Amino acid sequence: MSLTGTDAYSGRTGLPPLVAAAVELARRCGFAYSCRPEQGELLRLLAHGVGAGSIGETGTGYGVGLAWLRSGAHPDARLTSIERDPDRAAEVRSLMAGISGVTVVTGDWRDLPGAPFDLLVLDGGGQGKGTDEPLDPADWLRPGGTLVIDDFTPMGGWPPVFEGRPDAVRMRWLGHPDLATAEIRVTPTDATLVATYIR
């Protein structure tokens, strides 16, 4: 989720058709928080690496991130996304009707079905940001599976800092004993953590 993610698509051409449709849905519904195009490109690439595996997403929004994932995924991959807002979930189910291998469910992120995943994108819970409890990778990922957490500012030194203090959330994921985690800068001002479950 990016605060101005939907606006970042203004003037963009050459988007995968499903992504363009999801962006248009987000615009029509006045939803500003879609994943940025650069983050979407990363999701598409990571989905491609899963092969005919299982992909999960928390926080469907209006389906822009899910559309990027589907656009990169193998035709036989299974994608499941969960959205707590029932109206949003219904809109995305309608958008994805007839798209093979995609399931959108309504509920809290903890109720996301289908674990363990080969790729899990945390965009609506499970990251440990704010008062949210972080998920345990052992419960959610297959060995060698990939975890993605976006919406960080790029690190400029160690320890990483957020609002003038050490960034405990980022440090938790970077130092997690069951994960090999790297930060990837997707724009000059946006970074994503990509982690491999190594236990």
Secondary structure, DSSP 8 states (H G I E B T S, - for coil): --TTTTGGGTT--S--HHHHHHHHHHHHTT------HHHHHHHHHHHHTT-SSEEEEE--TTSHHHHHHHHHS-TT-EEEEEES-HHHHHHHHHHTTT-TTEEEEES-GGG--S-SEEEEEESSSSS--TT-----HHHHEEEEEEEEEEEE----SSS-EETTEE-HHHHHHHT-TTEEEEEEEEETTEEEEEEEE--
